[in-house]
Amino acid sequence: MGAENDLQQCSTCGQMYPFTVDYFIKVKRNKSGLGKCCKACDREYKRNWYHYGRSTPKRFDPEEMRTCPKCEICKPITIEYFKPNRTRPNGWEVWCRECFNAYCRARTKARPDLRREKERRFAERHPEKYAAKIKQHRERTKERGGNKYAKRNIEKTRLRERLRWLDPERQAYDRARWERRKANGYNEHEQERYKQNPWPKRLKELRHRTLELSAPGIFAQEDLLAKVQYWGWRCRYCNIRLTFATLTIDHRIPLSRGGSNWLANLVPACRSCNSSKHNKKEDEYFEWLKND
């Protein structure tokens, strides 16, 4: 190490500093144990390497301009207008940010399987990071008040979900995912959670069946519970007392016979009545009960 009174000139910025570990970086291969570059220049070197991928620090003049070959507009070479790319000779992307983002959006829209494949590979290589990413995304969405686009475009969202669940690739992916969950022992955990609170799963199954049959109508969980409260938490057909464990939702006009999923076509029912009703309409089932 150098002495306190010794001064050394930085090989990058040319400033004179005390030749100590407080001002110069450590280099074991040198006899003095210190390098020729000061710590300030070393930090800038690492920062430039991280952002621009250059082995030597290079400062870009904010006044330096470049013409984007895509939109043919001259823009400053800054982080605001161009993306850093360490594979390029000058450390910047050829196209400007606006043109490059438009190209990426068009490519993703034309080939959505590329993005899904990329996410799948990332999930396989880093399962813990992917799970943390999904959890963080859900928390941020919940803090923002839910998916605002889905609330503004309900019909488009329902149509997109319906097409997704009818996709053969999606169905094969769900089957393979369920087999993996069974192999990892998640089946017992799901059954235990279903016994404690079966209502979310039944509501999910109801929505999935609606999507499979392409039936019209949507509802919110709060509105459906309000209708159950309107019926006094009793079965529409046998008037038995219901709880979350015994509650099921029945369609007055079955979905298989052209019924809808609007609240006007939904009534609370126990599992016994819902199973025995099968695909009968409401008046047909009441007549069947009288003759039985």
C-alpha positions in Angstrom: 0.0 0.0 0.0 1.1 3.6 -0.6 2.0 6.0 2.1 -0.3 8.9 3.2 2.0 11.6 1.7 2.5 9.9 -1.6 0.4 11.3 -4.5 -0.6 9.4 -7.6 -2.2 10.6 -10.8 -5.3 8.7 -12.0 -4.7 7.2 -15.4 -8.3 8.0 -16.5 -9.2 11.4 -15.2 -5.6 12.7 -14.6 -6.4 14.0 -11.1 -3.8 13.7 -8.3 -5.0 11.8 -5.2 -3.2 10.3 -2.1 -2.0 6.9 -3.1 -4.1 5.0 -0.5 -6.9 2.5 -0.5 -9.4 5.3 0.2 -8.8 6.8 -3.3 -7.5 4.0 -5.5 -8.9 0.5 -6.2 -7.2 -2.7 -5.0 -5.2 -4.7 -7.5 -3.5 -7.8 -6.1 -1.1 -8.3 -9.0 0.6 -4.9 -8.5 3.4 -4.7 -6.0 1.8 -1.8 -4.2 -1.6 -3.6 -4.1 -3.3 -0.6 -5.7 -4.3 0.2 -9.2 -3.7 3.2 -11.5 -7.4 4.1 -11.7 -9.2 6.0 -8.9 -12.4 4.7 -7.3 -14.6 7.4 -9.0 -13.4 6.4 -12.5 -13.8 2.8 -11.6 -17.4 3.3 -10.6 -18.1 5.1 -13.8 -16.4 2.3 -15.8 -18.7 -0.3 -14.1 -21.8 1.8 -14.7 -21.0 2.2 -18.4 -20.2 -1.5 -18.7 -23.6 -2.4 -17.2 -25.6 -0.1 -19.3 -23.7 -0.1 -22.6 -21.5 -3.2 -22.6 -18.2 -1.5 -23.3 -14.9 -2.6 -21.9 -13.7 1.1 -21.7 -15.7 3.9 -20.3 -17.0 6.3 -22.9 -19.1 9.4 -22.2 -21.7 10.3 -24.7 -22.3 14.0 -25.4 -26.0 14.8 -24.8 -25.8 17.0 -27.9 -24.8 14.1 -30.1 -27.6 13.3 -32.6 -28.5 10.3 -34.7 -31.2 9.7 -37.3 -33.3 6.6 -36.8 -33.4 4.6 -40.0 -37.0 3.5 -39.3 -38.8 6.8 -38.8 -36.0 8.9 -40.3 -36.2 11.4 -37.4 -33.0 12.9 -35.9 -33.0 12.4 -32.1 -30.4 12.9 -29.3 -28.4 9.7 -28.3 -29.7 9.5 -24.7 -31.4 6.9 -22.6 -34.7 8.7 -23.3 -34.7 8.2 -27.0 -32.5 5.1 -27.6 -32.2 1.8 -25.8 -28.7 0.6 -24.7 -27.5 -2.6 -26.4 -24.1 -4.0 -25.3 -23.9 -6.1 -28.5 -23.8 -3.0 -30.7 -20.4 -1.4 -31.5 -21.4 2.0 -30.1 -23.5 0.5 -27.2 -26.9 1.8 -28.5 -29.8 0.2 -30.4 -30.0 1.2 -34.1 -33.7 2.1 -34.0 -35.1 4.6 -31.6 -37.2 3.6 -28.6 -40.5 4.3 -30.2 -39.8 2.3 -33.4 -38.2 -0.5 -31.5 -41.2 -0.9 -29.1 -43.6 -0.8 -32.0 -41.7 -3.6 -33.7 -41.7 -5.7 -30.6 -45.4 -5.2 -30.1 -46.1 -6.2 -33.7 -43.9 -9.3 -33.4 -45.6 -10.4 -30.2 -49.1 -9.9 -31.7 -48.2 -11.8 -34.8 -46.5 -14.7 -32.9 -47.9 -14.9 -29.3 -46.4 -18.4 -29.0 -42.9 -16.9 -28.9 -43.7 -15.0 -25.7 -45.4 -17.9 -24.1 -42.4 -20.1 -24.9 -40.1 -17.6 -23.5 -42.1 -17.4 -20.2 -42.3 -21.2 -20.1 -38.5 -21.5 -20.4 -38.0 -18.8 -17.7 -40.4 -20.6 -15.4 -38.6 -23.9 -15.8 -35.1 -22.5 -15.3 -36.1 -20.2 -12.4 -39.3 -21.5 -10.7 -38.8 -19.4 -7.5 -38.2 -16.2 -9.4 -41.2 -16.8 -11.6 -43.5 -17.5 -8.6 -42.2 -14.3 -6.9 -42.8 -12.4 -10.1 -46.4 -13.6 -10.4 -47.1 -12.9 -6.7 -45.7 -9.4 -7.0 -47.8 -8.7 -10.1 -51.0 -9.9 -8.3 -50.3 -7.6 -5.3 -49.7 -4.6 -7.6 -52.9 -5.3 -9.5 -54.8 -5.6 -6.2 -53.4 -2.3 -5.0 -54.5 -0.6 -8.2 -58.0 -1.8 -7.6 -58.0 -4.8 -9.9 -57.7 -5.2 -13.7 -59.1 -1.9 -14.9 -59.1 -3.0 -18.6 -61.2 -6.0 -17.7 -63.7 -3.9 -15.8 -64.0 -1.4 -18.7 -64.2 -4.2 -21.4 -66.2 -7.0 -19.8 -67.5 -8.6 -23.0 -64.1 -8.6 -24.7 -62.5 -10.1 -21.6 -65.1 -12.8 -21.4 -64.7 -13.6 -25.1 -60.9 -13.8 -24.7 -61.2 -16.2 -21.7 -63.7 -18.3 -23.6 -61.4 -18.7 -26.6 -58.5 -19.4 -24.4 -60.2 -22.2 -22.5 -61.4 -23.7 -25.8 -57.9 -23.7 -27.2 -56.6 -27.4 -27.5 -53.1 -26.2 -26.6 -54.4 -24.6 -23.4 -56.4 -27.7 -22.5 -53.3 -29.9 -23.0 -51.2 -27.5 -20.9 -53.8 -27.6 -18.1 -53.9 -31.4 -18.1 -50.1 -31.6 -18.0 -50.1 -29.0 -15.2 -52.7 -31.0 -13.2 -50.6 -34.2 -13.6 -47.6 -32.4 -12.2 -49.5 -31.1 -9.3 -50.8 -34.5 -8.5 -47.3 -36.0 -8.7 -45.9 -33.3 -6.3 -48.6 -34.0 -3.7 -50.7 -30.9 -4.3 -53.8 -32.9 -4.8 -54.2 -33.7 -1.0 -53.6 -30.0 -0.2 -56.3 -28.9 -2.7 -58.8 -31.4 -1.3 -58.2 -30.2 2.2 -58.6 -26.6 1.2 -61.8 -27.5 -0.7 -63.3 -29.1 2.3 -62.7 -26.0 4.4 -64.2 -23.6 1.8 -65.7 -25.2 -1.3 -67.4 -22.0 -2.5 -64.5 -20.5 -4.6 -64.0 -23.8 -6.5 -67.7 -24.2 -7.2 -67.9 -20.7 -8.5 -64.9 -21.2 -10.7 -66.4 -24.4 -12.1 -69.7 -22.6 -12.8 -67.8 -19.9 -14.8 -65.8 -22.5 -16.7 -68.9 -24.4 -17.7 -70.4 -21.2 -19.0 -67.3 -20.5 -21.1 -67.3 -24.0 -22.5 -71.0 -23.8 -23.7 -70.5 -20.1 -24.9 -73.6 -19.1 -22.8 -74.3 -15.3 -22.5 -74.3 -13.5 -19.2 -71.9 -12.5 -16.5 -72.2 -11.7 -12.8 -70.1 -10.5 -9.9 -69.6 -12.6 -6.8 -71.0 -9.9 -4.5 -74.2 -9.7 -6.6 -74.6 -13.5 -6.5 -74.2 -13.6 -2.7 -76.8 -10.8 -2.5 -79.2 -12.9 -4.4 -78.6 -15.9 -2.1 -79.2 -13.6 0.8 -82.5 -12.5 -0.9 -83.6 -16.1 -0.8 -82.8 -16.3 2.9 -80.0 -18.8 2.4 -82.5 -21.5 1.6 -82.9 -23.9 -1.3 -85.2 -22.8 -4.0 -86.8 -26.2 -4.4 -86.8 -27.9 -0.9 -86.4 -24.8 1.3 -83.6 -26.4 3.3 -81.2 -24.2 5.2 -77.9 -23.6 3.2 -74.3 -22.8 4.2 -71.2 -22.2 2.2 -70.4 -25.9 2.4 -73.8 -27.0 1.0 -74.6 -24.0 -1.3 -74.7 -24.6 -5.1 -76.0 -22.4 -7.9 -78.6 -23.7 -10.3 -79.9 -22.4 -13.6 -83.6 -22.1 -13.9 -83.3 -22.8 -17.6 -80.3 -25.1 -18.0 -77.3 -24.0 -20.0 -77.6 -27.1 -22.2 -81.1 -26.0 -23.2 -80.2 -22.4 -24.1 -80.2 -20.8 -20.7 -78.0 -17.8 -19.8 -75.7 -17.0 -17.0 -77.4 -13.8 -16.0 -78.5 -13.3 -12.3 -82.2 -13.6 -13.3 -81.5 -17.3 -14.3 -79.6 -18.2 -11.2 -81.1 -19.5 -7.9 -79.5 -21.1 -4.8 -80.1 -24.9 -4.4 -78.7 -27.7 -2.3 -76.6 -30.4 -3.9 -79.4 -33.0 -3.8 -81.9 -30.9 -5.6 -79.3 -29.6 -8.1 -78.3 -33.1 -9.0 -81.9 -34.5 -9.3 -83.0 -31.5 -11.4 -80.4 -32.5 -14.0 -81.3 -30.6 -17.3 -85.0 -29.9 -16.4 -86.4 -26.5 -16.4 -87.8 -25.0 -13.2 -91.5 -25.6 -13.9 -90.7 -29.1 -15.2 -88.8 -30.0 -12.0 -91.6 -28.7 -9.7 -94.1 -30.9 -11.7 -91.7 -33.8 -11.4 -91.5 -33.3 -7.6 -95.3 -33.3 -7.3 -95.6 -36.6 -9.3 -92.8 -38.3 -7.5 
